[in-house]
Amino acid sequence: MAGVEHERASRAREVWSLGDYERVGARWAQAPRDVVASLDVAGQAVLDVGCGTGEAALAAARAGAAGVTACDPTPELLAVARDRASAGGLSVAWDEGEAQELPYPDASFDLVLSTFGVMFAPDAHAAAAELVRVCRPGGRIVTTAWTPD
Ligand SMILES: C[S@@+](CC[C@H](N)C(=O)[O-])C[C@H]1O[C@@H](n2cnc3c(N)ncnc32)[C@H](O)[C@@H]1O
């Protein structure tokens, strides 16, 4: 990772590990669940980018995805996500990683999801290219983002 990118990644971790994310995140937790419910994920290889505490990834695992992988740059949030998966008996592969430099080979997933995650990538074009790269041809990419106001 180049120097400036490394600095940005560190900053993202610092910002997202501040405060009580679980309490704040509860305000929008229904959206990732609704997104997953609106997609037929059964039997699919799913990636959740910027997974935070794992709302979308856990919902996909519950809904019968064939495999769920999730990544986020903030270790503190990944730790919460791991605990939630263990408590619920759900299998998800949790990785540290950023949207603009995803740690996966090309065409690895049927469905690439990001609920309010990829919108925080410092380089939107690089992040979009990465979502396309790791999605198999004919697969689906689904993102949600807040509007500026
Ligand atoms: C608003 S939270 C959303 C978390 C989760 N997807 C959800 O729907 O609850 C934003 C997440 O984006 C992550 N994030 C920040 N910068 C990122 C980047 N460059 N690439 C991927 N995720 C990033 C943060 O660590 C945080 O977990």
The ligand as an ORCA input file, in Angstrom:
! r2SCAN-3c Opt
* xyz 0 1
  C     -21.773      3.212      8.212
  S     -20.695      1.837      8.499
  C     -21.611      0.564      7.637
  C     -21.313     -0.789      8.164
  C     -22.184     -1.926      7.622
  N     -21.979     -2.149      6.214
  C     -23.649     -1.684      7.888
  O     -24.431     -1.606      6.949
  O     -23.999     -1.588      9.078
  C     -19.330      2.214      7.422
  C     -18.271      1.129      7.363
  O     -17.392      1.412      6.286
  C     -16.105      1.024      6.682
  N     -15.125      1.694      5.804
  C     -14.507      2.889      5.953
  N     -13.648      3.117      4.959
  C     -13.737      2.026      4.127
  C     -13.071      1.644      2.928
  N     -12.170      2.428      2.352
  N     -13.378      0.447      2.383
  C     -14.296     -0.355      2.958
  N     -14.956     -0.052      4.095
  C     -14.674      1.127      4.670
  C     -16.019      1.409      8.141
  O     -14.971      0.732      8.812
  C     -17.406      1.021      8.623
  O     -17.443     -0.295      9.084
*
